Amino acid sequence: MRSLVKYSPLSADVLGDFDRIFDSFFTDSTLRRASSPKVDIRETEDSYVLEAELPGMNEKDIEVQVDDSLLTISSKNEDEKEEKRDGYILKERRRNSFTRSFVLPKDVDKDSIDAQFDNGLLSLTLGKTPEAKPKMIEVKGKKK
């Protein structure tokens, strides 16, 4: 069985490690910053299915890119709120971004990748090449 592998560059992810340590001190989800989405990957007979949880986003916020054998899911989301009351202005800005990459198995047909987004769940179907699919061999009897 071949599998998708999380891409990790050789350099240390010091800021990511710091964020994970820092996040573990908070139990209130509003205080934590999500560094990357939760992803489930499963293999079927003719494809791989990758599902990423992206709550609060829409399909315009998400970018899926394939470069050679690297599949990258990323998002940049900016939110700005301005409120004017009683002689003062309150401005809030929020920026959230992530990038998550996976090394694709050699049997993925890169031209048949399908991306669907519904209700906070990104589903990628990565079809396998015809050569990679199981093939039935007919068993013949001996000729007399």
C-alpha positions, 0 to 999 in steps of 0.5 A: 500500500502506498500512502500520502506523506506529510511534507516537512522541509529539512529546516526546523519549524521553530515557530510552529513548534513554539505555537504547538507548545503555547497552544497546549496551555489554553483550553479555550478554543477562542484563545488558540490559533489553528496552525493547520487543519485536521486532515483524514486520508483514506485509500479506495480501490481506484483513488485516495480521498483527503478530507480537511476540516476548514470551519468558517472558510469558504471555497474562495479562501482555499487554494489547492496546488499540485507541483510535480509530486507535491500537493499543497493546501493553503489559505489566507484569510483577512478580516477587518472590522471597524466600529465608530461609537461615541467619539472613538473608533474601534478597529480590529484586524484578524489574519489567519493563514496556513499551508499544508503539503503532502508528497503524492504517491507515484500512482496518482493521476494528477489530471484527475484530482477533484476538489469539493468544498461543503460546509467547512469540509474540503474533500479531494479525490485523487484518482489513481492511474489506470496502470495502478488499478488492480487488473483481473487475469483470466485463468484458462484451462489447458488446451487438449 
